[in-house]
Amino acid sequence: MEVLVPIDGSECSFRALDFAIDFARQFEASLHVVHITDAETDATDDILERARERLREDGIAGEPEISTDVDLSFRPADRVGEDILELVAERGYDHVVMGHHGSGTVDRVILGSAAHTVVEEEVVPVTIVP
């Protein structure tokens, strides 16, 4: 089983990574960690290093990767959700584990939600970690 774990640097995305590490062990799955951004910055490097440390601590093989999308200027959460779905389709992931900030209705209308976008498509099973 191939499991995709998108991270954005938030605590809920790292809770999702911790959940995915346990999930991978239980189901003998491979983890693929990705950070989707419009530009690589020092913050990006910090997010990837934090993910590397978590994977190393738990003895999980793999290197977190960056996926750059320059079209993240309007409704970025929806666009990130679409990028996640594109990765699933291109690479054949079997499951997605991702965090959700728990934004309210107003935030969802204005910003959208990457998790909501991925779940709505019903392409693969998705586990949402608050």
C-alpha positions in Angstrom: 0.0 0.0 0.0 1.3 3.5 -1.0 0.2 6.3 1.4 0.5 10.0 0.6 0.9 12.4 3.5 0.7 16.1 2.5 2.2 18.4 5.1 1.9 22.2 5.4 4.0 22.8 8.5 0.9 23.1 10.8 0.6 21.0 14.0 -2.4 19.2 12.6 -0.3 18.1 9.5 2.4 16.7 11.8 -0.3 14.9 13.8 -1.4 13.4 10.5 2.2 12.4 9.8 2.5 10.7 13.2 -0.8 8.9 12.5 0.4 7.9 9.1 3.7 6.5 10.5 1.7 4.2 12.9 -0.7 3.4 10.0 2.2 2.4 7.8 3.7 0.1 10.4 0.3 -1.6 11.0 -0.4 -2.2 7.3 3.2 -2.5 6.1 2.6 0.5 3.8 5.1 2.9 2.2 4.8 6.6 3.2 5.3 9.4 0.7 5.5 12.8 2.4 5.0 16.0 0.3 4.9 19.7 1.0 3.0 21.7 -1.7 4.1 25.3 -2.0 4.3 28.2 -4.5 7.9 28.9 -3.6 10.7 27.2 -1.8 11.8 29.3 1.3 13.6 28.8 4.6 10.2 27.9 6.0 9.9 25.1 3.4 13.3 23.8 4.4 12.3 23.8 8.1 9.1 21.9 7.3 11.0 19.2 5.4 13.7 18.9 8.0 11.0 18.5 10.7 9.4 15.7 8.6 12.8 14.0 8.0 13.4 14.0 11.8 10.0 12.4 12.5 10.6 9.7 9.8 14.2 9.0 11.1 13.0 8.8 14.7 10.5 6.1 13.7 12.8 4.3 11.4 10.7 5.0 8.3 12.5 5.1 5.0 11.8 7.9 2.5 12.6 11.5 1.8 9.9 14.2 2.1 9.6 16.1 -1.2 8.5 19.5 -2.4 5.8 20.0 -5.0 5.8 23.5 -6.4 2.7 25.1 -7.8 2.9 28.7 -8.9 -0.9 29.0 -9.2 -1.5 29.1 -5.4 -2.4 32.8 -5.4 -6.2 32.5 -5.4 -8.1 30.0 -3.2 -4.9 28.2 -2.3 -6.5 25.5 -0.2 -8.6 24.4 -3.2 -5.6 24.4 -5.4 -3.5 22.4 -2.9 -6.4 19.9 -2.8 -6.3 19.6 -6.6 -2.5 19.1 -6.5 -2.9 16.3 -4.0 -5.5 14.7 -6.3 -3.1 15.0 -9.3 -0.4 13.3 -7.3 -2.7 10.5 -6.4 -3.7 10.0 -10.0 -0.2 10.3 -11.4 1.5 8.1 -8.9 -1.2 5.6 -8.0 -1.4 6.2 -4.2 -3.8 4.0 -2.4 -4.6 6.2 0.6 -4.2 9.8 1.7 -3.6 10.8 5.3 -3.9 14.6 6.0 -4.5 17.1 8.7 -7.4 19.5 8.8 -7.3 22.8 10.6 -11.0 22.6 11.6 -11.8 26.0 10.0 -15.3 27.3 10.4 -17.9 27.7 7.7 -16.8 31.3 6.9 -13.2 30.3 6.5 -14.1 27.4 4.2 -16.2 29.7 2.0 -13.4 32.2 1.7 -10.4 30.0 1.6 -11.7 26.5 0.8 -10.1 23.4 2.3 -7.6 21.1 0.8 -9.0 18.2 2.9 -12.5 18.9 1.8 -11.4 19.0 -1.9 -9.7 15.6 -1.6 -12.5 14.0 0.3 -15.2 15.3 -2.1 -13.6 13.6 -5.1 -13.8 10.1 -3.5 -10.8 8.9 -5.5 -9.1 7.0 -2.7 -9.7 6.5 1.0 -8.8 9.5 3.0 -8.0 9.7 6.7 -8.4 13.2 8.2 -6.6 13.9 11.4 -7.7 17.0 13.3 
